[in-house]
Amino acid sequence: MTPSNTAVKEEKLTLKEVIAMGIGGMVGGGIFSVLGLAIAQAGHAAPIAFAIGGVIAMFTGLSYARLGLAFQSSGGSFTFLEHAFSNRNIAAMGGWLLLIGYVGTMALYAYTFGVYGSAMLGDNSTSPAMHHLLETLILLTFLGVNLYGIKASGSSELLIVTVKVIILFLFAAIGLFYIKSNYVLPVFNQGYAGVLMGAALIFVAYEGFELIPNAINEMENPEHNLKPAIVWSIAVTIAIYVLVSLVAVGNLLPDEIQKYKEYALAVAAKPFLGQAGFLLIGLAALFSTASAINATMFGTARLGMIMARDKALPTAFGFRRKQNNIPWVSLVIITLATLAFVNLANLTIISSFASSTFLLIFAAINLSALRLRHRIAGGAMLPLFGLILSLASWVALSLYLWNTDRENLLWIGIIYVAVVVAELLFSQRRIIHRTS
């Protein structure tokens, strides 16, 4: 046989596997922990809050699809910003912001793992020691896994997501028959403003679909599959969130939600599935958060490596192990930052920080699609709507924190200022060295 006949065909991700990546990235822990926050803010209208978040995600996802097809790169958001803005500092700041946003989401996943793990072990949150131990152990465990280069394939991710989605849809399908009408009516029992605040606060639950364009060079027929993968992953996630939140609202009283808000979803399964339902949802949460930490850590470390290669981060972020080409410095720094954040902050600050960061990132991506509309397919309306909705939600979140928790808002502002200053100082140092 000739070499051409014996050549092994390069494996590519199928449409189903790419959709699984998107759903797995979104339904990775957010819904399990922020559901209580959404209900606390939006009341009976929590499903509407999740739907609003989904609409913002869908508009932004379409912008990502257009940009991803035009600039096929594993750099994703960072690459799109580089093309949209001539000033390199803007793309670098966006990249730095994206990195700390992923630190925030990993902190949320680890926090959720600790909460559900403690609850399943019988800890009633009287002592935070068990919670801190579990969230620390899960991060260190996957730091070790990633340092050794072990990662899930597309087929295993498809299996993981399928099991997770089946559990949540079964929960929703059975729970719908047990909804109490007086628990869900009137719909807007906490006003219309609460719905917007709830949507902004839990937006982090939709973070994850933006990772799909990063895999464009590893997927089958990207010109045909990229957009459907993004649209379907967001659509399925919206359906899950709306149904699950409706069942939770219809089975829990306000005082129960307030008491168990950090693991309200597992408690919501008790009225119709008993202790078995609590354990099933708890296991799903542990499984989801663990896989999400692994995938996010893997992708974030490589984003840091790409940024270091483009001289947008210190060179150390690009250091790799000779044995397996793993960006070990990037992994260690990102994990240490996540450990500090998750052990020092509470659920509200972690969720609001992550939501705020990704609302800003998605606003920037929609603005990029708007600026590059003559180079990519499509008009200006979709990215314009995405930009307006993202910014409006960010303003709503900021107003919520201003009225309820100004100290947390101050800390978020300090982190953002520190990121901008650090990037500018690093950029200036780079310019000085280049001049020298």
C-alpha positions, 0 to 999 in steps of 0.5 A: 500500500502507498503511504497515502492509503495507510495514512490515519484519518485525523479524528474530529469532534462530531456535532453531538460531541461539540454540543455536549461540550457546550452543555457540559460547560454551562450545566457544570455547577452553576444551576446547582448553587445559584438556583437559590440566589435566583429564587431569592431575587426573582421569587416565583419568576425565577424561571423567567430570570433564567430565560432572560439570561438564556436570551442574552447568551443566545444573542452573544452565542450567535456573535461567537459563531460568526467570529469563530467562522471568520477567525478560526483560532483556538484563542477564542475571545482573545483572538477576536478582540485582537482583530477588533481593536488595533490597540493591543492593550484592549485585547490583553485586558480582555484576555486578563479579564477572561482569565480571572473570570474563569478563576471565578467560575472554577471557584463557583464550581469548587464552592458548589462541590464543597456545599453538596459534598458537606450536605451529603456527608451530613454536615449542616454547615455549622462548621465551615471546615468540611466545606473548605476541605472539600473545595480545596481537595477537589481543586488540588486533585484536578491540578494533579490530574491536569499536570499529568495530562489526563483529559476526557475525550469528546466521546466521554464528555458526551457520555457525562453530559448525557447522564447529567441531562437525563438526571435533570430532565427526569427531575423536572418531568417528575417534579412538574406533577407535584408543583403547588399552584400557590407556590408559583402564583402570583408570578411576579411576587417580588416585582419586575426589578427582581427578575432582572436582578436575578437574571444578572446575578445567575448569568454565570450559569450560562458561561461555557458556550464560548468555549465551543469556537476554541475547538473549531480546528478540532471539529468536523465540518466547522462551517456547517456545525459551529453555529448549530452547536452553539445554538443547540447547546444554549437552547437545551441549557435554557430548557433545563434551567427553566424547567428545573427552576420551575420545579424548585419554585413549585416545591419549596417555600420561601423560608426553605429556599432561604435556609437551603439556598446553597443546595436548594436544588437537592432539597427541592427533590425531597418532596417527590423523590424523598432522600433518594432524590436528594442523594441523586441530585447531590451526586449529579452536582458533585459529578458536574462540578468535578468535570467542569473544574477539570475542563475549565482548568485545562482550557484556562491554562492553555489560554494563559499559554497562548497569551504568553506566546503572544506576549500578553502575559509573562513568559512563565505562563508559557513554560511547559513540561518536556514530558507531556507539553503541559503548561505547568506554571499556568496551571499552578498559578491559576489553581492557587488564585482559585484556591485563595478566592474560593476560601476567602469569598462567599457564594454571593461574591463568587457568583456576582463576580463571575457573572459580572466578568462574563457579562463584560466579556460578552459585551466586548465580544458583541462589540467586536462582532459589531465592529467587524460586521463587514468582515464577518457574515451577518448584519449589525442587529444581533450583536447590537442587541447582545451588546445592549442586553449584556450591558443592561444586565451588568448595570442591573447587577451593579445596582443590585450590589450597590443597594445590598452589598457595597463591600462586595461591589468594592472588592469587584471594582478593586479586582478590575482596577488591579487587572487593568493596572497590572496589564498596563504596567506589564505592557509598558515593561514590554515596550521598554524592553522592546525599545532597549 
